[in-house]
Amino acid sequence: MSLKSDSKVSKLISRYVDDPRNTDNAWMETVAFSFHDETGNEIGKFDLKAGDDANDLKWIQLSEALQLYASHKELLHKVALDLDAHW
């Protein structure tokens, strides 16, 4: 999918992440991107489907009160700061 000019894509991280599954011999690394769709005309229309280890997938309101797995909240906080959005 190509994104139009009203969408912003930025790479958040590409590194080791804190995760309860990490051990001395194995650890989680991730690459995370932020896809911001100001109008909701592109990314906002994705048909979201859970897969792999996800139980559920849906659009939600971003909030500091969210209970998220591992370092996911840290990543969303970075996106909010980058976009000067409410946290």
C-alpha positions in Angstrom: 0.0 0.0 0.0 1.4 3.4 -0.9 0.6 6.3 1.5 -0.6 9.6 0.3 0.7 13.0 1.4 -1.7 13.3 4.4 0.0 10.2 6.1 3.2 10.3 8.1 5.4 7.2 8.5 8.3 7.2 10.9 10.6 4.4 12.3 10.3 4.4 16.1 12.9 1.9 17.1 15.0 -1.0 15.9 16.6 -2.7 18.9 16.4 -5.0 21.9 13.2 -4.5 23.9 12.4 -5.3 27.5 10.2 -8.4 27.5 9.3 -11.0 30.1 10.3 -13.8 27.7 14.0 -12.5 27.6 16.7 -14.7 29.0 20.5 -14.7 29.1 20.5 -16.7 25.8 17.5 -15.3 24.0 15.8 -12.0 23.8 13.2 -10.0 21.9 14.2 -7.5 19.3 11.7 -5.4 17.4 11.3 -2.9 14.6 8.4 -0.5 15.2 7.0 2.1 12.8 4.4 4.7 13.3 1.9 5.2 10.5 -0.1 8.4 11.2 -3.2 9.1 9.1 -4.4 12.6 9.8 -7.7 12.2 7.9 -8.4 8.6 8.6 -8.8 8.0 4.9 -6.0 5.4 4.5 -4.7 3.6 7.6 -8.0 4.2 9.4 -9.8 2.0 6.9 -7.5 -1.1 7.4 -9.5 -4.2 8.1 -7.8 -5.3 11.3 -7.4 -9.0 12.1 -5.7 -10.6 15.1 -3.0 -13.2 14.3 -0.2 -15.2 15.8 -0.3 -14.5 19.6 -2.8 -11.7 19.5 -6.3 -12.5 20.9 -8.0 -9.4 19.7 -7.3 -6.4 17.5 -9.2 -3.1 17.3 -8.9 0.7 17.1 -8.8 2.2 20.6 -8.4 5.6 22.2 -4.8 6.2 23.3 -4.5 6.7 27.0 -1.8 6.6 29.7 -4.2 4.2 31.6 -3.9 1.5 29.0 -2.6 -1.9 30.3 -0.3 -3.2 27.5 2.1 -6.0 27.1 5.9 -5.6 27.6 7.3 -2.3 26.1 4.2 -1.5 23.9 3.1 1.4 26.2 6.6 2.9 25.9 6.3 2.8 22.1 2.9 4.4 22.0 4.1 7.1 24.4 6.9 7.9 22.0 4.4 8.2 19.1 2.2 10.6 21.2 5.2 12.8 22.0 6.4 12.8 18.4 3.0 13.9 17.2 2.5 16.3 20.0 -0.7 14.4 20.9 -2.6 14.0 24.2 -1.2 11.3 26.5 
